[in-house]
């Protein structure tokens, strides 16, 4: 028998906090309420979606149950508005809005191990990243509240056994048989098929979710530490989660604004840029100076003398040198033994992030592209051995 010893008790929850059990009337939430009903400051919250013809009867059942167990109950009527979402997602959004308005400090949800396995499977099938593979958290911040799931490591079979042992009553939601809903399809069709070959798939996925959750928590910790190290404000928990999600799944197009900077990711590395509007840029002449400040690009071009390296000083007689921006179609030949190549191709090979390419200072002689930061000097303008040269270097102003 699934005795009380196998299921969590009220002591598993934070002490001294007002706790509301999200009570649908189904077996899972009824069992959770039964487990916690001796706790001081406990209440129940029933969300009346109005989607089922039985919605009023479910609310009445919850009222009767809570009266019998002397648990204060709030019935919250919500309006489910799809707004382009599926019915499941819209109902969940309305439900969580009701949680947000609750006066409780802790919302106890009755999700169990089977729910966790189904959630992880659905997330993986949708192509979710680390956060999706982590499934549901046993405890998670939700605005100024804490969401807890005390039954997350217990199976549906254990919960049913407990309910029967204690002769509990519950209601069945007829929509649970509707296979048009993704979760029901997974539970009723896909799950049994997987179980026929992998009998322990639910526990296996739930265990994997815990490992992924640890990695996800570590990633959050690293991002929080990185932002602090850069002198940036700490984001809220929800904002941090969203930032991490974008950084790990958005690719090169990721652009996150935070505390006056822009975070981008390129080739697995997070990069910071100052969040300033792109200033108009006019060509800056170069007549051999050692330093050329370029405030519009947030840095300074420096030149140092060298023998047999950099731009051949003698080539300065060929025409007017100037610093300009990329306009498209430029080509460069850093290696005389290889053909001239497009700047786009050279940027890709050198790992220059796309977001930086259009604001890099390029050195031209007339219409000839002479030098590109991070790539080098064109073969036609390179200083030969023992010839005096000037090596250009682009230095950005430091972020913090």
C-alpha positions as a printed NumPy array, in Angstrom:
array([[  0.   ,   0.   ,   0.   ],
       [  1.121,   3.579,  -0.679],
       [  1.11 ,   4.664,   2.957],
       [  1.721,   8.23 ,   4.114],
       [  5.356,   7.301,   4.704],
       [  5.886,   7.103,   0.924],
       [  4.416,  10.522,   0.168],
       [  5.62 ,  13.955,   1.322],
       [  4.097,  15.541,   4.409],
       [  3.408,  19.147,   5.379],
       [  6.914,  19.323,   6.867],
       [  8.353,  19.219,   3.33 ],
       [  7.123,  22.797,   2.7  ],
       [  8.677,  26.109,   3.844],
       [  7.771,  26.853,   7.453],
       [  5.847,  29.955,   8.466],
       [  4.516,  30.659,   4.968],
       [  0.919,  30.895,   3.772],
       [  0.43 ,  27.941,   1.421],
       [ -2.388,  27.507,  -1.099],
       [ -2.952,  24.142,  -2.764],
       [ -4.03 ,  24.46 ,  -6.397],
       [ -7.119,  22.249,  -6.143],
       [ -8.729,  21.085,  -9.385],
       [-10.705,  18.29 ,  -7.717],
       [ -8.74 ,  15.594,  -9.539],
       [ -7.073,  12.784,  -7.638],
       [ -3.606,  14.37 ,  -7.631],
       [ -4.633,  17.675,  -6.053],
       [ -7.065,  15.968,  -3.644],
       [ -4.242,  13.741,  -2.378],
       [ -1.929,  16.742,  -2.025],
       [ -4.547,  18.648,  -0.02 ],
       [ -5.137,  15.584,   2.176],
       [ -1.404,  15.346,   2.879],
       [ -1.151,  19.013,   3.857],
       [ -4.507,  19.663,   5.534],
       [ -3.105,  19.708,   9.069],
       [ -0.752,  22.571,   8.296],
       [ -1.287,  26.022,   9.825],
       [ -2.077,  28.763,   7.313],
       [ -3.136,  26.304,   4.606],
       [ -5.782,  27.241,   2.045],
       [ -6.932,  25.938,  -1.324],
       [ -7.396,  27.702,  -4.647],
       [ -9.751,  26.375,  -7.312],
       [ -9.512,  27.98 , -10.76 ],
       [-12.881,  27.948, -12.553],
       [-12.012,  28.044, -16.275],
       [-15.603,  27.686, -17.458],
       [-14.45 ,  25.521, -20.369],
       [-16.376,  22.387, -19.368],
       [-20.142,  22.024, -18.868],
       [-19.143,  20.398, -15.554],
       [-17.095,  23.388, -14.346],
       [-19.732,  24.496, -11.804],
       [-20.031,  20.942, -10.458],
       [-16.252,  20.755,  -9.996],
       [-16.249,  24.027,  -8.06 ],
       [-19.104,  22.706,  -5.88 ],
       [-17.14 ,  19.492,  -5.22 ],
       [-14.102,  21.504,  -4.096],
       [-16.251,  23.65 ,  -1.792],
       [-17.782,  20.55 ,  -0.195],
       [-14.38 ,  18.891,   0.242],
       [-12.789,  21.967,   1.808],
       [-15.717,  22.444,   4.191],
       [-15.362,  18.833,   5.33 ],
       [-11.604,  19.227,   5.852],
       [-11.895,  22.75 ,   7.285],
       [ -9.601,  24.26 ,   4.696],
       [-10.377,  27.817,   3.474],
       [-11.095,  27.808,  -0.261],
       [-11.025,  30.554,  -2.861],
       [-12.754,  29.882,  -6.188],
       [-11.249,  32.106,  -8.856],
       [-13.26 ,  32.487, -12.066],
       [-11.062,  33.224, -15.073],
       [-11.643,  33.947, -18.728],
       [ -9.591,  31.789, -21.076],
       [ -8.575,  33.8  , -24.15 ],
       [ -6.569,  31.779, -26.707],
       [ -4.949,  34.798, -28.494],
       [ -3.306,  32.507, -31.009],
       [ -2.404,  29.89 , -28.394],
       [ -3.826,  26.384, -28.096],
       [ -6.517,  25.72 , -25.476],
       [ -4.029,  24.02 , -23.13 ],
       [ -1.605,  26.952, -23.164],
       [ -4.37 ,  29.552, -22.825],
       [ -5.935,  27.737, -19.847],
       [ -2.532,  27.402, -18.196],
       [ -1.871,  31.119, -18.657],
       [ -5.226,  32.005, -17.065],
       [ -4.545,  29.575, -14.206],
       [ -1.154,  31.084, -13.453],
       [ -2.625,  34.574, -13.513],
       [ -5.001,  33.416, -10.747],
       [ -1.986,  32.082,  -8.816],
       [ -0.306,  35.455,  -9.211],
       [ -3.282,  37.227,  -7.599],
       [ -3.461,  34.828,  -4.654],
       [ -2.544,  36.155,  -1.2  ],
       [ -0.633,  32.957,  -0.473],
       [  3.158,  33.088,  -0.407],
       [  3.523,  29.511,  -1.647],
       [  1.422,  27.755,  -4.304],
       [  1.53 ,  23.951,  -4.007],
       [  0.959,  22.119,  -7.298],
       [  0.162,  18.412,  -7.601],
       [  2.363,  17.547, -10.591],
       [  3.841,  14.067, -10.231],
       [  6.545,  11.924, -11.817],
       [  4.361,  10.854, -14.759],
       [  3.598,  14.516, -15.503],
       [  7.312,  15.273, -15.385],
       [  8.192,  12.507, -17.847],
       [  5.445,  13.615, -20.244],
       [  6.567,  17.246, -19.994],
       [ 10.199,  16.396, -20.736],
       [  9.207,  14.187, -23.667],
       [  6.976,  16.897, -25.177],
       [  9.673,  19.535, -24.722],
       [ 12.286,  17.356, -26.403],
       [  9.959,  16.585, -29.314],
       [  9.419,  20.333, -29.752],
       [ 13.166,  20.908, -29.884],
       [ 13.488,  22.645, -26.523],
       [ 16.925,  23.337, -25.107],
       [ 18.403,  22.662, -21.686],
       [ 15.598,  24.453, -19.845],
       [ 12.926,  22.333, -21.581],
       [ 14.861,  19.119, -20.959],
       [ 14.942,  20.053, -17.25 ],
       [ 11.166,  19.745, -17.069],
       [  9.366,  21.164, -14.049],
       [ 11.27 ,  22.314, -10.972],
       [ 10.395,  20.958,  -7.497],
       [ 10.482,  24.6  ,  -6.383],
       [ 10.632,  27.746,  -8.486],
       [ 10.216,  31.471,  -7.979],
       [  7.054,  32.949,  -9.485],
       [  7.099,  36.709,  -9.035],
       [  6.958,  37.253,  -5.274],
       [  5.699,  33.698,  -4.708],
       [  7.187,  30.235,  -4.6  ],
       [  5.741,  27.398,  -6.679],
       [  6.342,  23.984,  -5.12 ],
       [  5.617,  20.497,  -6.431],
       [  5.836,  18.117,  -3.44 ],
       [  4.679,  15.065,  -5.44 ],
       [  7.124,  15.419,  -8.331],
       [  9.078,  12.279,  -7.4  ],
       [  5.969,  10.147,  -6.844],
       [  4.214,   8.222,  -9.607],
       [  0.57 ,   8.478, -10.508],
       [  0.191,   4.833,  -9.408],
       [  1.478,   5.705,  -5.916],
       [ -0.919,   8.645,  -5.703],
       [ -3.905,   6.505,  -6.749],
       [ -2.945,   3.845,  -4.234],
       [ -2.776,   6.458,  -1.475],
       [ -6.19 ,   7.855,  -2.467],
       [ -7.787,   4.405,  -2.342],
       [ -6.106,   3.535,   0.954],
       [ -7.59 ,   6.684,   2.517],
       [-10.933,   6.283,   0.725],
       [-10.684,   9.707,  -0.85 ],
       [-13.149,  10.972,  -3.44 ],
       [-12.239,  12.945,  -6.528],
       [-13.601,  14.004,  -9.895],
       [-12.474,  13.049, -13.392],
       [-12.097,  15.731, -16.05 ],
       [-13.656,  14.44 , -19.271],
       [-11.133,  16.453, -21.304],
       [ -8.393,  14.075, -20.092],
       [ -9.667,  11.588, -22.691],
       [ -9.419,  14.086, -25.572],
       [ -6.443,  12.982, -27.663],
       [ -6.587,  16.193, -29.683],
       [ -4.772,  17.729, -26.705],
       [ -1.037,  17.053, -26.935],
       [ -0.497,  15.928, -23.352],
       [ -3.39 ,  13.467, -23.569],
       [ -2.018,  12.076, -26.832],
       [  1.364,  11.553, -25.17 ],
       [ -0.191,   9.917, -22.101],
       [ -2.761,   7.735, -23.885],
       [ -1.027,   6.831, -27.155],
       [  2.658,   7.623, -27.23 ],
       [  3.444,   6.737, -23.596],
       [  2.067,   3.17 , -23.716],
       [  3.901,   2.567, -27.009],
       [  7.207,   3.684, -25.472],
       [  6.483,   1.659, -22.331],
       [  6.079,  -1.521, -24.379],
       [  9.781,  -1.279, -25.261],
       [ 11.115,   0.82 , -22.362],
       [  9.078,  -0.059, -19.24 ],
       [ 10.956,   2.392, -16.987],
       [ 10.869,   5.335, -19.414],
       [  9.053,   7.67 , -17.032],
       [ 11.533,   7.256, -14.193],
       [ 14.426,   7.422, -16.668],
       [ 13.229,  10.726, -18.131],
       [ 12.5  ,  12.128, -14.662],
       [ 16.053,  11.228, -13.559],
       [ 17.477,  12.801, -16.716],
       [ 15.433,  15.949, -16.019],
       [ 17.098,  16.277, -12.599],
       [ 20.544,  16.079, -14.203],
       [ 19.583,  18.644, -16.841],
       [ 18.126,  20.89 , -14.12 ],
       [ 21.469,  20.866, -12.283],
       [ 23.251,  21.889, -15.493],
       [ 20.634,  24.567, -16.148],
       [ 21.066,  25.951, -12.626],
       [ 24.83 ,  26.034, -13.176],
       [ 24.34 ,  27.915, -16.457],
       [ 22.146,  30.476, -14.652],
       [ 24.815,  30.853, -11.984],
       [ 27.508,  31.442, -14.622],
       [ 25.419,  34.044, -16.468],
       [ 24.591,  35.86 , -13.226],
       [ 28.292,  35.866, -12.279],
       [ 29.307,  37.065, -15.768],
       [ 26.902,  40.024, -15.614],
       [ 28.127,  40.936, -12.117],
       [ 31.751,  40.739, -13.261],
       [ 30.939,  43.198, -16.065],
       [ 29.401,  45.612, -13.57 ],
       [ 25.856,  45.12 , -14.848],
       [ 22.671,  45.045, -12.797],
       [ 21.388,  41.635, -11.724],
       [ 18.268,  40.698, -13.729],
       [ 15.17 ,  39.232, -12.092],
       [ 14.93 ,  35.445, -11.939],
       [ 12.381,  35.371, -14.781],
       [ 14.5  ,  37.732, -16.89 ],
       [ 17.635,  35.671, -16.247],
       [ 15.849,  32.501, -17.368],
       [ 14.654,  34.206, -20.559],
       [ 18.129,  35.617, -21.277],
       [ 19.705,  32.191, -20.835],
       [ 17.09 ,  30.623, -23.085],
       [ 17.846,  33.112, -25.863],
       [ 21.608,  32.884, -25.461],
       [ 21.601,  29.084, -25.675],
       [ 19.113,  28.672, -28.51 ],
       [ 18.997,  31.882, -30.556],
       [ 22.261,  31.519, -32.476],
       [ 24.116,  34.398, -34.129],
       [ 20.958,  36.506, -34.417],
       [ 20.512,  36.683, -30.649],
       [ 20.279,  40.268, -29.409],
       [ 19.458,  40.9  , -25.746],
       [ 19.28 ,  44.404, -24.291],
       [ 20.198,  44.698, -20.621],
       [ 21.352,  47.589, -18.439],
       [ 22.621,  49.737, -21.31 ],
       [ 24.408,  46.971, -23.198],
       [ 23.562,  44.423, -25.86 ],
       [ 24.425,  40.77 , -25.32 ],
       [ 25.075,  38.663, -28.379],
       [ 26.353,  35.143, -28.851],
       [ 28.731,  34.04 , -31.575],
       [ 30.427,  30.674, -31.883],
       [ 29.528,  29.735, -28.34 ],
       [ 30.798,  32.943, -26.717],
       [ 28.762,  35.764, -25.172],
       [ 29.788,  39.236, -26.334],
       [ 28.848,  42.643, -24.979],
       [ 28.317,  45.862, -26.928],
       [ 27.446,  49.313, -25.683],
       [ 23.826,  50.094, -26.404],
       [ 24.293,  53.297, -28.381],
       [ 22.627,  54.322, -31.636],
       [ 24.946,  53.909, -34.608],
       [ 26.473,  57.34 , -35.202],
       [ 26.834,  58.544, -38.797],
       [ 30.374,  57.935, -39.978],
       [ 32.46 ,  60.075, -42.29 ],
       [ 35.769,  58.883, -43.736],
       [ 38.79 ,  59.718, -41.538],
       [ 42.012,  60.523, -43.44 ],
       [ 45.278,  58.871, -42.385],
       [ 48.542,  60.652, -43.168],
       [ 50.927,  58.498, -41.162],
       [ 49.861,  59.48 , -37.614],
       [ 50.581,  57.   , -34.821],
       [ 47.117,  57.448, -33.325],
       [ 43.795,  58.073, -35.024],
       [ 40.906,  58.465, -32.522],
       [ 37.556,  57.4  , -33.992],
       [ 34.9  ,  58.248, -31.36 ],
       [ 32.041,  57.351, -33.708],
       [ 33.236,  53.723, -33.64 ],
       [ 34.122,  53.732, -29.951],
       [ 37.864,  53.283, -30.231],
       [ 41.235,  54.331, -31.583],
       [ 43.384,  53.175, -34.486],
       [ 47.065,  52.873, -33.53 ],
       [ 50.117,  52.313, -35.709],
       [ 53.527,  51.054, -34.628],
       [ 56.707,  50.912, -36.685],
       [ 58.154,  47.578, -37.765],
       [ 60.553,  46.148, -40.319],
       [ 59.09 ,  43.766, -42.853],
       [ 55.593,  43.859, -41.379],
       [ 52.417,  45.891, -41.651],
       [ 51.617,  48.492, -44.322],
       [ 54.593,  49.423, -46.52 ],
       [ 55.266,  53.12 , -45.767],
       [ 56.5  ,  53.58 , -49.32 ],
       [ 53.034,  52.668, -50.59 ],
       [ 51.608,  55.842, -49.056],
       [ 52.665,  57.671, -52.227],
       [ 50.131,  55.668, -54.239],
       [ 47.155,  57.739, -53.096],
       [ 45.13 ,  59.111, -50.213],
       [ 44.682,  56.75 , -47.281],
       [ 41.446,  56.909, -45.288],
       [ 39.483,  54.921, -42.728],
       [ 36.006,  53.966, -43.926],
       [ 33.295,  51.431, -43.134],
       [ 32.338,  48.373, -45.095],
       [ 29.82 ,  49.062, -47.866],
       [ 29.558,  45.575, -49.39 ],
       [ 31.468,  43.662, -52.05 ],
       [ 34.963,  44.432, -50.693],
       [ 37.737,  41.919, -51.351],
       [ 41.111,  41.38 , -49.702],
       [ 44.172,  39.224, -50.378],
       [ 46.008,  38.766, -47.061],
       [ 48.139,  35.954, -48.523],
       [ 49.86 ,  36.552, -51.892],
       [ 49.811,  32.787, -52.541],
       [ 46.03 ,  32.632, -52.364],
       [ 43.355,  34.365, -54.448],
       [ 41.579,  37.552, -53.409],
       [ 38.523,  36.718, -51.291],
       [ 35.335,  38.469, -50.242],
       [ 35.424,  40.273, -46.934],
       [ 32.319,  38.37 , -45.841],
       [ 34.119,  35.071, -46.356],
       [ 37.213,  36.282, -44.498],
       [ 35.084,  37.543, -41.589],
       [ 33.392,  34.151, -41.311],
       [ 36.719,  32.327, -41.363],
       [ 38.195,  34.647, -38.724],
       [ 35.145,  34.29 , -36.474],
       [ 34.227,  37.99 , -36.508],
       [ 30.637,  38.23 , -35.186],
       [ 28.11 ,  39.495, -37.782],
       [ 26.993,  42.292, -35.441],
       [ 30.52 ,  43.783, -35.409],
       [ 31.337,  43.634, -39.102],
       [ 29.583,  46.804, -40.255],
       [ 31.219,  48.991, -37.561],
       [ 34.848,  47.962, -38.003],
       [ 37.312,  50.602, -39.309],
       [ 38.755,  49.552, -42.676],
       [ 41.859,  51.215, -44.109],
       [ 41.622,  52.142, -47.794],
       [ 43.97 ,  53.681, -50.327],
       [ 41.638,  55.267, -52.836],
       [ 39.29 ,  52.385, -53.642],
       [ 41.792,  49.669, -52.675],
       [ 41.073,  47.874, -49.405],
       [ 44.418,  47.889, -47.569],
       [ 43.796,  46.52 , -44.077],
       [ 41.016,  44.917, -42.01 ],
       [ 41.156,  44.453, -38.192],
       [ 41.62 ,  40.832, -37.209],
       [ 42.399,  39.765, -40.793],
       [ 45.456,  41.651, -42.003],
       [ 47.048,  43.75 , -44.755],
       [ 46.402,  43.2  , -48.449],
       [ 49.356,  41.549, -50.241],
       [ 49.822,  44.58 , -52.556],
       [ 50.466,  46.847, -49.558],
       [ 52.46 ,  44.544, -47.272],
       [ 55.945,  45.655, -46.225],
       [ 58.605,  43.374, -47.704],
       [ 61.531,  42.013, -45.67 ],
       [ 63.698,  44.812, -44.191],
       [ 61.255,  47.397, -45.568],
       [ 59.825,  49.941, -43.113],
       [ 56.219,  49.243, -42.272],
       [ 53.412,  50.433, -39.989],
       [ 51.343,  47.796, -38.183],
       [ 47.747,  48.967, -37.603],
       [ 45.876,  47.96 , -34.446],
       [ 42.244,  48.696, -33.596],
       [ 41.606,  49.306, -29.899],
       [ 38.075,  49.559, -28.611],
       [ 37.177,  51.597, -25.569],
       [ 36.715,  49.184, -22.643],
       [ 33.12 ,  48.269, -21.677],
       [ 33.546,  48.823, -17.923]])
